[in-house]
Amino acid sequence: MTLSLEHDCPECGDPWGFYCAASTGMYLGTKEKWHCPECDYGFVVVGDIDTPAASA
């Protein structure tokens, strides 16, 4: 599992990417929570499905 994801943040435009805040194995696949280091925008990925998440 990689701990960083190269993707621009839709909230602040941070070009450096996201860090993996948590990862859990589930019967649907691996659940990963990704967060922007600048503004804490986050989203969740379960298997191949990603969904926006509220900032914590």
Sequence and secondary structure as in RCSB ss.txt:
>XXXX:A:sequence
MTLSLEHDCPECGDPWGFYCAASTGMYLGTKEKWHCPECDYGFVVVGDIDTPAASA
>XXXX:A:secstr
  SEE    TTT  TT EEEEEEEEETTEEEEEEE TTT  EEEEETTEEEEE   
